[in-house]
């Protein structure tokens, strides 16, 4: 019994220490957002390709931000799959409102993969006029120095620069839970991985050197995996280059969220990670506070230590450093943040288990069965 208690206690401590180490590694890589810095050095022209679908609560604001970037020369290429998409009217109005910014709207669906976003991007990539191309999701809230921050992260060994999404403006508790997933869990581990030389691409904002990617198969090469960011990671690493992250990630305003939405999104991402990077996905069950808490309670029960006191101690060791990381970087914090983190970590084992199972998942109105690296995609009506 004592051996079981000791083993459980040591493993719990080890997991809590690895959690703290990841926070410290991420903190070293992250720089808190500051006021806009003037671009220095070369400022080459840039093409920004933005795949769009449907209207979300912050679409008008994120759309306007794309036209007010502080960069001497850039073009915007908006891509939609269908001409009757309601976002088309908003995009056309924005293009008319900002005539000084070169912008186009392209309509069509190039079925190069089972990834609907990648299919939507192909026409934009092929129409891009400049050697530097950013693939940016339509719900990224771009700061004025958006391009500058991406370009500043490019180094001699870089093949791709990305930014993870940082959740902001949550409305309601479940949006707080999504912030807890996006910010101090997923963004934190991604920055910690980059600090250890394990940079992984993130599809929210991706800065490419177009001649480099075109020489290695072009955007269609990203169809090699069901997730374009997984394919990008493997392609870049395969040619001896690295994925780097911006010093300060960009916001994704959330608004209201429902539990079902969070589950669907996290289950899809888990399944994609399981299929594309199984060796990295397997230990994800050990992230969060659930496993170290269970182990600590097992140890405490065997030696007669108060279980409530043990629970409070483990949660404090897990969540106070997370809150400190969020505070230091200006990420969302509220009186409900710790409760949201607890709910997040309670969901993690179920999400991890779901990642090992087959079955259909939803990708913005597309029913997708992800069984292997090859997925089946069947479009269904969407309310997005």
TORGUDO-812516 format. One line per 4 residues: their letters; for each residue x, z, y of N, C-alpha, C. Coordinates in pm, whole numbers. Atoms other than C-alpha are relative to their C-alpha. Layout:
<rs>
A) X/Z/Y/X/Z/Y/X/Z/Y; ...
</rs>
This chain:
<rs>
XXXX) 82/0/-120/0/0/0/86/0/126; -87/-7/-116/278/90/241/72/-134/22; -66/131/-11/453/-240/163/-95/-103/62; 99/91/-58/131/-430/242/-16/26/149
XXXX) 15/-36/-141/92/-241/569/120/-45/81; -121/40/-73/452/-306/668/8/-152/17; -5/146/-8/434/-676/585/-101/-52/101; 103/44/-94/107/-716/778/41/31/143
XXXX) -42/-38/-135/247/-528/1078/112/-90/51; -113/83/-43/570/-728/1086/-46/-143/31; 48/136/-24/387/-1060/1058/-84/-5/128; 78/-5/-124/145/-958/1333/91/4/121
XXXX) -95/-9/-112/434/-863/1561/71/-134/20; -69/129/-10/613/-1190/1481/-88/-104/69; 91/96/-61/306/-1392/1575/-22/29/148; 16/-36/-141/255/-1200/1899/125/-35/79
XXXX) -124/36/-68/621/-1253/1986/13/-151/17; -5/146/-14/596/-1627/1916/-96/-46/108; 95/30/-106/290/-1635/2140/64/24/137; -67/-32/-126/488/-1464/2417/113/-99/29
XXXX) -110/96/-19/786/-1696/2361/-52/-133/51; 56/128/-46/564/-2003/2404/-40/8/147; 38/-17/-140/434/-1863/2733/123/-2/90; -123/-2/-79/785/-1798/2858/63/-139/8
XXXX) -53/136/0/900/-2147/2756/-81/-90/93; 85/80/-87/603/-2306/2929/23/37/146; -20/-46/-138/660/-2094/3241/128/-58/59; -126/57/-48/1016/-2226/3265/-15/-146/39
XXXX) 18/142/-27/894/-2586/3263/-98/-27/114; 105/20/-99/595/-2543/3494/45/43/138; -21/-37/-139/614/-2537/3870/-136/8/67; 131/-13/-65/318/-2404/4070/-23/-114/98
XXXX) 30/108/-94/140/-2677/4270/22/44/143; -23/-29/-141/247/-2689/4632/-59/-112/84; 45/105/-89/166/-2898/4933/66/-132/-33; -47/134/31/220/-3269/4917/143/-21/48
XXXX) -136/33/-36/585/-3370/4914/10/-149/30; -15/141/-35/684/-3695/5082/83/-70/-107; -78/73/99/807/-3959/4834/141/-23/48; -140/23/-34/1184/-3987/4825/56/-105/-93
XXXX) -61/101/83/1406/-4264/4695/-87/-123/-13; 76/122/22/1257/-4580/4546/-148/31/-18; 145/-11/17/881/-4622/4567/-54/-135/-44; 44/132/48/806/-4925/4349/-152/-8/-4
XXXX) 146/15/11/453/-5068/4340/-49/43/-137; 55/-58/123/229/-4914/4077/-142/-53/-23; 137/34/39/-82/-5029/3890/-61/121/-70; 71/-110/65/-337/-4762/3793/-122/-58/-71
XXXX) 109/50/83/-569/-4858/3507/-89/119/-37; 92/-112/19/-879/-4636/3486/-118/-45/-86; 117/30/85/-1115/-4674/3187/-115/94/37; 115/-80/-44/-1462/-4555/3288/-119/-25/-90
XXXX) 126/14/72/-1787/-4488/3113/-95/110/45; 102/-97/-38/-2098/-4320/3247/36/77/127; -16/-81/-121/-2143/-4082/3540/0/147/-38; -13/-143/23/-2031/-3720/3525/-19/73/132
XXXX) 28/-72/-125/-2089/-3441/3780/100/-23/112; -102/15/-104/-1760/-3504/3963/49/-144/13; -45/139/-1/-1739/-3883/3923/23/-52/142; -16/51/-137/-1791/-3957/4293/128/53/63
XXXX) -120/-59/-61/-1514/-3717/4394/128/-52/-65; -121/49/65/-1261/-3822/4130/23/-147/33; -11/140/-37/-1334/-4186/4215/58/-15/140; -50/8/-136/-1275/-4131/4586/148/37/8
XXXX) -141/-43/-2/-947/-3952/4516/95/-115/-34; -90/108/40/-805/-4265/4354/35/-93/116; -23/90/-113/-832/-4452/4686/79/66/114; -65/-72/-111/-653/-4186/4896/135/57/-41
XXXX) -130/-47/46/-318/-4152/4721/110/-35/99; -110/20/-93/-1/-4119/4926/114/-73/-72; -103/84/61/204/-4406/4784/-4/-134/73; -1/119/-86/317/-4711/4980/-78/-119/-54
XXXX) 64/120/55/183/-4972/4740/-47/27/-142; 55/-14/134/-51/-4937/4446/-131/-76/-8; 127/67/24/-345/-5119/4293/-81/79/-101; 92/-66/91/-650/-4984/4111/-71/-104/-84
XXXX) 70/89/91/-794/-5155/3805/-98/85/-81; 104/-74/71/-1122/-5004/3686/-51/-85/-117; 43/73/120/-1235/-5097/3336/-125/64/-57; 120/-46/70/-1581/-5068/3184/-30/-98/-112
XXXX) 28/84/116/-1699/-5199/2850/-125/-86/20; 129/69/-12/-2051/-5301/2959/-43/-7/146; 37/23/-139/-2182/-5445/3284/-116/89/45; 114/-83/-37/-2495/-5226/3273/32/149/5
XXXX) -39/-141/-11/-2297/-4902/3276/-32/50/140; 37/-49/-133/-2431/-4687/3564/117/27/92; -114/-27/-86/-2079/-4614/3686/45/-124/77; -40/125/-66/-2038/-4981/3786/-39/2/147
XXXX) 44/-4/-140/-2242/-4929/4104/88/91/84; -86/-92/-75/-2031/-4630/4210/137/-61/24; -132/61/-17/-1708/-4819/4151/-5/-111/105; 11/109/-98/-1825/-5124/4348/-16/54/142
XXXX) 14/-59/-133/-1932/-4903/4638/132/54/51; -130/-55/-41/-1594/-4730/4643/97/-112/38; -87/114/-32/-1410/-5063/4636/-35/-56/137; 43/52/-130/-1617/-5181/4933/34/98/113
XXXX) -25/-102/-103/-1561/-4852/5118/147/8/38; -144/-9/-25/-1179/-4870/5089/63/-138/-16; -50/137/15/-1092/-5235/5151/151/-13/11; -146/8/-15/-728/-5154/5232/75/30/-128
XXXX) -65/-29/129/-657/-5045/4874/-37/-111/-98; 32/105/97/-629/-5337/4629/-66/60/-124; 74/-56/114/-888/-5268/4359/-87/-107/-62; 83/94/75/-1071/-5461/4090/-79/75/-106
XXXX) 80/-51/112/-1341/-5391/3834/-4/-108/-106; 0/93/113/-1301/-5558/3495/-100/48/-104; 105/-32/97/-1583/-5571/3242/27/-73/-131; -20/62/131/-1546/-5635/2871/53/102/-100
XXXX) -40/-93/105/-1464/-5473/2539/88/-73/-100; -94/62/92/-1152/-5582/2351/14/91/-122; -2/-85/119/-1193/-5444/1999/133/-15/-74; -131/4/64/-826/-5397/1913/20/119/-93
XXXX) -16/-121/80/-881/-5059/1746/-136/68/-13; 120/-82/7/-1137/-4793/1658/-6/101/113; -8/-90/-115/-1042/-4613/1979/-70/-65/118; 74/68/-107/-1305/-4698/2244/73/1/134
XXXX) -71/-5/-127/-1086/-4586/2535/113/-104/2; -107/99/6/-792/-4799/2423/-58/-141/13; 64/132/-11/-1024/-5099/2379/-35/-31/145; 40/18/-140/-1144/-5047/2736/119/-23/91
XXXX) -120/11/-84/-787/-5032/2870/72/-134/-12; -80/119/29/-656/-5356/2718/-6/-101/114; 12/101/-107/-793/-5589/2986/67/45/128; -65/-52/-119/-665/-5363/3261/151/-9/-8
XXXX) -145/10/21/-316/-5348/3115/47/-144/18; -41/140/-6/-299/-5724/3080/-15/-58/140; 19/49/-136/-421/-5772/3438/92/69/101; -85/-75/-93/-175/-5522/3592/112/-87/54
XXXX) -99/86/-66/54/-5690/3844/140/62/6; -127/-68/-28/329/-5428/3862/68/50/-128; -81/-44/114/607/-5304/3633/-26/145/-38; 34/-139/30/491/-4943/3656/-151/10/-9
XXXX) 144/-5/25/147/-4876/3508/-38/142/-42; 55/-130/38/-50/-4551/3492/-136/-24/-67; 130/-4/65/-332/-4518/3240/-60/137/29; 55/-127/-47/-556/-4250/3390/-147/11/-36
XXXX) 141/-24/29/-882/-4104/3264/-79/13/130; 81/1/-121/-1168/-4131/3511/-36/139/50; 34/-135/-46/-1223/-3753/3524/121/82/45; -116/-68/-57/-872/-3670/3648/-18/12/151
XXXX) 10/-22/-144/-884/-3516/3996/139/-18/60; -135/34/-44/-581/-3688/4144/33/63/134; -45/-45/-131/-392/-3505/4419/61/-117/77; -55/111/-79/-257/-3716/4704/139/-42/-49
XXXX) -134/34/48/93/-3698/4555/1/-26/-151; 15/26/143/-33/-3797/4208/110/-93/-53; -100/97/48/194/-4101/4170/140/57/15; -132/-59/-25/490/-3919/4322/38/98/-110
XXXX) -31/-100/102/464/-3636/4069/30/-66/-134; -27/71/124/449/-3879/3778/136/-69/5; -128/70/-11/741/-4087/3904/118/99/3; -107/-99/-11/946/-3773/3979/42/55/-135
XXXX) -32/-52/132/931/-3674/3612/74/-101/-87; -68/103/78/1090/-4001/3495/151/22/6; -144/-21/11/1449/-3955/3373/64/-115/-77; -72/110/67/1715/-4170/3211/-41/-16/-145
XXXX) 37/9/141/1593/-4086/2860/-151/-8/-20; 146/-3/7/1221/-4118/2941/-57/-132/-51; 77/116/41/987/-4355/2761/-143/7/49; 137/-21/-42/664/-4205/2891/-10/134/73
XXXX) 28/-124/-71/550/-3945/3146/-150/25/-8; 141/-35/17/221/-3760/3091/-34/127/77; 49/-128/-49/10/-3478/3225/-113/47/-89; 113/-60/70/-211/-3247/3028/-111/27/102
XXXX) 107/-38/-92/-554/-3172/3179/-3/151/18; 20/-142/-29/-601/-2835/3348/-143/17/48; 140/-18/-34/-963/-2726/3356/-18/80/128; 28/-70/-126/-1101/-2621/3693/-150/-9/29
XXXX) 139/-2/-46/-1436/-2549/3863/-101/16/-115; 99/-21/107/-1615/-2416/3554/-129/58/56; 132/-52/-37/-1988/-2352/3596/-65/55/-125; 56/-61/119/-2107/-2104/3336/107/44/-98
XXXX) -98/-61/91/-1943/-1913/3054/66/-101/-92; -60/93/96/-1894/-2204/2814/102/-92/65; -105/74/-71/-1704/-2397/3079/124/87/15; -114/-92/-2/-1484/-2086/3110/75/-7/-133
XXXX) -64/11/131/-1420/-2114/2737/81/-130/-9; -76/125/2/-1318/-2477/2782/128/11/83; -122/-27/-77/-1075/-2369/3055/103/74/-85; -91/-76/84/-929/-2121/2808/66/-87/-106
XXXX) -60/95/94/-878/-2401/2556/103/-89/69; -83/102/-63/-731/-2652/2800/127/58/63; -107/-47/-88/-510/-2432/3016/105/82/-73; -103/-90/51/-335/-2134/2868/21/-10/-150
XXXX) -27/25/141/-362/-2256/2509/65/-137/-18; -50/133/32/-324/-2632/2482/110/-47/96; -105/39/-95/-131/-2703/2803/125/85/-21; -115/-89/20/88/-2400/2739/86/-43/-119
XXXX) -76/39/118/185/-2510/2388/64/-137/17; -60/131/-22/244/-2866/2504/127/11/85; -119/-21/-81/487/-2751/2772/108/74/-77; -98/-70/83/654/-2512/2528/67/-97/-97
XXXX) -57/101/90/698/-2800/2283/98/-91/71; -92/86/-74/853/-3019/2551/130/73/30; -121/-79/-28/1094/-2738/2640/92/6/-120; -79/-1/123/1208/-2745/2277/38/-140/-47
XXXX) -33/138/36/1252/-3123/2278/-106/-70/-82; 110/59/77/916/-3193/2111/-110/-44/96; 98/48/-95/736/-3385/2381/-107/-83/-68; 112/75/55/390/-3511/2284/-78/-62/115
XXXX) 76/69/-104/195/-3766/2484/-140/57/11; 138/-40/-26/-139/-3680/2639/-66/-114/75; 62/120/-52/-384/-3956/2721/-64/12/136; 67/-16/-129/-522/-3809/3045/67/-79/111
XXXX) -79/77/-99/-245/-3953/3265/129/-41/-69; -118/51/69/26/-4175/3117/69/-105/88; -80/94/-79/297/-4345/3324/93/-79/-92; -79/90/84/451/-4645/3149/84/-93/86
XXXX) -73/114/-52/723/-4890/3235/-50/-121/-79; 70/108/70/529/-5206/3152/95/-93/-77; -90/85/79/826/-5428/3053/50/68/-127; -47/-72/119/947/-5158/2815/-106/0/-110
XXXX) 105/-3/102/611/-5120/2639/-31/-141/-50; 28/137/42/549/-5496/2637/106/-51/-96; -108/41/91/886/-5545/2467/-14/64/-137; 18/-70/127/768/-5310/2193/-145/-8/-50
XXXX) 134/24/52/426/-5455/2121/-111/10/101; 101/-9/-103/245/-5389/2446/-105/106/-30; 102/-104/15/-67/-5179/2480/-69/-7/-136; 62/14/132/-201/-5318/2152/76/76/-107
XXXX) -77/-80/96/80/-5132/1974/-53/142/-11; 56/-136/3/-104/-4810/2062/-118/9/-94; 105/-1/102/-367/-4912/1808/54/38/-137; -59/-38/128/-124/-4811/1534/-54/133/-52
XXXX) 63/-127/36/-291/-4467/1538/-139/3/63; 134/-9/-54/-652/-4375/1599/2/60/141; -15/-58/-133/-541/-4168/1902/115/-70/71; -104/76/-70/-349/-4370/2161/117/87/41
XXXX) -111/-85/-38/-145/-4068/2267/91/31/-119; -83/-17/120/-28/-4008/1908/85/-124/-25; -75/124/17/71/-4373/1879/109/-12/106; -99/6/-107/248/-4350/2215/118/91/-30
XXXX) -107/-94/34/446/-4045/2103/93/-60/-105; -81/55/108/562/-4214/1784/75/-126/44; -68/121/-48/642/-4543/1959/121/37/86; -109/-40/-91/852/-4375/2229/114/64/-78
XXXX) -105/-64/79/1037/-4155/1981/71/-101/-90; -58/99/89/1091/-4455/1755/104/-88/64; -101/82/-69/1291/-4639/2021/106/88/67; -105/-90/-47/1506/-4333/2094/-21/60/137
XXXX) 30/-58/-131/1332/-4217/2411/-89/123/-18; 74/-125/8/1134/-3905/2497/-123/-3/91; 118/-21/-83/797/-3804/2634/26/120/90; -16/-110/-94/819/-3590/2947/-132/29/71
XXXX) 121/-44/-69/551/-3395/3133/28/21/147; -15/-29/-142/491/-3362/3505/23/149/18; -33/-141/-24/608/-3036/3659/-124/84/22; 124/-72/-26/254/-2942/3760/-116/-88/-44
XXXX) 105/88/55/-39/-3080/3556/-119/-14/94; 110/35/-89/-345/-3235/3718/-133/58/-48; 128/-65/29/-693/-3089/3735/-101/-95/-65; 121/66/49/-1000/-3189/3541/-116/94/32
XXXX) 114/-87/-31/-1309/-3037/3708/-105/-9/-110; 86/-6/118/-1553/-2926/3441/-149/5/31; 143/-21/-20/-1884/-2818/3590/-58/77/-117; 66/-70/111/-2130/-2704/3323/46/-56/-134
XXXX) -30/38/137/-2048/-2711/2955/-92/77/-94; 79/-67/104/-2242/-2624/2641/89/21/-122; -77/-30/120/-2114/-2474/2319/15/-124/-88; -6/118/85/-2202/-2791/2128/100/-103/48
XXXX) -96/95/-56/-1997/-3005/2364/143/43/-29; -135/-51/24/-1693/-2782/2328/36/-17/-148; -26/14/143/-1723/-2774/1950/26/-145/-37; -17/141/34/-1762/-3152/1927/135/-52/45
XXXX) -126/49/-55/-1463/-3220/2151/119/61/-74; -113/-65/66/-1232/-2963/1992/10/-41/-147; -3/45/140/-1334/-3068/1639/59/-140/-10; -55/136/1/-1255/-3431/1724/151/4/21
XXXX) -145/-8/-25/-916/-3342/1869/74/60/-119; -64/-60/117/-837/-3120/1571/14/-102/-112; -6/101/106/-922/-3399/1330/104/-107/32; -100/99/-38/-709/-3645/1525/142/54/-18
XXXX) -133/-59/19/-412/-3406/1527/33/13/-148; -22/-14/145/-457/-3343/1156/40/-133/-62; -28/131/58/-451/-3715/1078/134/-56/48; -119/64/-58/-167/-3814/1312/127/84/-9
XXXX) -117/-88/7/63/-3509/1303/-31/119/-93; 44/-108/90/-30/-3305/991/96/117/-7; -96/-110/10/293/-3102/979/-4/91/123; 13/-82/-120/244/-2984/1337/-138/66/7
XXXX) 134/-56/-4/-128/-2927/1288/-14/121/-92; 17/-106/99/-93/-2704/981/20/141/55; -18/-138/-50/52/-2398/1163/-88/37/118; 88/-34/-112/-210/-2415/1439/-91/119/-30
XXXX) 83/-114/36/-410/-2157/1245/63/130/48; -71/-121/-40/-145/-1907/1356/2/20/151; 6/-18/-145/-200/-1966/1728/-124/82/36; 112/-85/-40/-436/-1745/1924/16/140/-54
XXXX) -10/-142/35/-506/-1378/1866/-68/36/-131; 80/-37/117/-731/-1396/1558/85/47/-118; -81/-35/117/-465/-1392/1284/83/126/26; -74/-126/-22/-233/-1131/1444/-90/122/10
XXXX) 92/-114/-9/-536/-912/1515/-43/44/-140; 41/-36/137/-657/-924/1152/115/70/-72; -116/-62/67/-306/-846/1027/26/140/54; -22/-132/-60/-268/-558/1272/-105/100/-47
XXXX) 107/-89/47/-604/-414/1165/22/40/-146; -31/-32/139/-502/-437/800/108/108/-6; -108/-99/-2/-181/-248/875/-50/135/50; 50/-125/-57/-361/10/1090/-90/74/-98
XXXX) 90/-63/96/-625/72/823/77/69/-113; -78/-57/110/-358/138/562/72/129/41; -77/-118/-43/-173/397/772/-83/97/83; 88/-93/-67/-471/558/940/4/-3/152
XXXX) -2/14/-146/-423/432/1298/-137/-47/47; 130/37/-55/-731/392/1517/-16/-151/9; 24/145/-5/-879/45/1472/-37/-48/140; 27/44/-137/-1029/25/1825/125/-2/87
XXXX) -123/-3/-79/-695/128/1976/92/-115/-38; -83/113/46/-514/-129/1762/-52/-131/57; 61/123/-54/-758/-399/1874/35/-17/147; -30/8/-143/-708/-318/2241/147/-32/24
XXXX) -144/25/-16/-330/-317/2200/34/-146/-27; -29/139/36/-320/-657/2027/-56/-96/105; 61/89/-98/-559/-817/2275/76/5/133; -78/-11/-123/-358/-683/2570/131/-77/-12
XXXX) -126/72/20/-34/-818/2422/-21/-151/-5; 29/144/10/-199/-1156/2362/-44/-58/133; 68/63/-113/-400/-1207/2679/60/32/137; -60/-27/-131/-215/-1036/2964/108/-102/36
XXXX) -96/107/-34/78/-1283/2940/-68/-134/30; 75/123/-28/-174/-1572/2927/-55/2/142; 55/-12/-135/-344/-1446/3241/110/-11/104; -112/8/-94/-6/-1408/3411/46/-145/18
XXXX) -37/142/-9/78/-1771/3327/-99/-76/86; 103/67/-80/-252/-1889/3472/13/37/147; -12/-47/-139/-208/-1678/3787/122/-63/68; -123/52/-58/149/-1798/3843/-11/-148/35
XXXX) 10/145/-22/42/-2164/3828/-128/-41/72; 121/31/-76/-281/-2139/4024/-113/-54/-84; 106/46/87/-500/-2211/3721/-119/94/9; 123/-77/-13/-855/-2084/3695/12/137/-65
XXXX) 11/-137/51/-893/-1706/3652/-128/59/57; 121/-66/-46/-1211/-1501/3675/-19/127/-82; 26/-119/82/-1352/-1170/3548/-41/-31/-143; 43/38/134/-1478/-1364/3246/109/-70/-81
XXXX) -106/76/67/-1144/-1523/3156/38/60/-133; -42/-62/125/-1041/-1270/2892/-110/-12/-106; 110/18/96/-1387/-1281/2730/-2/-143/-52; -5/140/43/-1357/-1662/2723/115/-23/-97
XXXX) -113/13/91/-1016/-1633/2557/-33/58/-137; 39/-61/127/-1159/-1402/2292/-93/-93/-78; 91/94/67/-1441/-1647/2215/77/-123/-49; -84/113/40/-1191/-1934/2208/75/30/-129
XXXX) -81/-33/117/-970/-1755/1956/-87/30/-122; 93/-17/112/-1272/-1665/1744/-41/-136/-57; 36/134/44/-1353/-2038/1729/115/-73/-68; -116/77/46/-999/-2152/1647/8/-16/-152
XXXX) -9/21/145/-1002/-2082/1270/-103/-100/-52; 102/96/44/-1329/-2274/1228/36/-142/43; -41/133/-47/-1198/-2563/1438/115/-51/-85; -113/39/85/-876/-2567/1236/-49/-44/-137
XXXX) 55/38/130/-1072/-2573/911/-73/-133/8; 72/126/-19/-1290/-2854/1049/97/-117/7; -99/106/-10/-975/-3052/1117/45/-55/-134; -41/46/134/-903/-3073/744/-111/-73/-73
XXXX) 114/62/66/-1247/-3207/661/-27/-138/56; 41/132/-47/-1381/-3560/685/-132/8/73; 129/3/-65/-1715/-3665/824/8/-58/139; 7/68/-129/-1831/-3816/1149/20/98/115
XXXX) -11/-73/-126/-1737/-3692/1496/-50/-92/110; 52/79/-112/-1871/-3805/1833/109/-20/104; -97/32/-104/-1649/-3980/2087/-75/-70/112; 73/49/-116/-1853/-4021/2407/-103/-106/-40
XXXX) 108/89/40/-2149/-4178/2235/36/-93/-114; -39/81/114/-1952/-4340/1954/13/88/-123; -13/-72/125/-1999/-4213/1600/126/-48/-70; -128/38/57/-1654/-4206/1442/29/84/-122
XXXX) -43/-69/121/-1547/-4119/1090/150/-10/-10; -145/-4/1/-1184/-4012/1091/43/56/-134; -41/-45/132/-1069/-4000/733/149/-15/-23; -143/26/9/-719/-4144/760/45/-49/136
XXXX) -46/57/-126/-510/-4310/1029/-91/-115/44; 96/105/-33/-767/-4589/1011/-137/64/7; 131/-61/-18/-1104/-4480/1146/-105/-108/11; 112/90/-14/-1443/-4640/1139/-77/37/125
XXXX) 68/-23/-127/-1619/-4679/1471/-130/-77/3; 130/65/-15/-1986/-4749/1519/-62/48/128; 53/-40/-131/-2123/-4751/1871/-146/38/-11; 136/-49/-5/-2438/-4554/1931/-39/24/142
XXXX) 40/-22/-138/-2648/-4500/2244/57/130/52; -59/-118/-62/-2494/-4252/2486/-75/38/125; 59/-50/-123/-2635/-4035/2760/103/27/106; -107/-25/-96/-2296/-4013/2930/-17/-84/123
</rs>
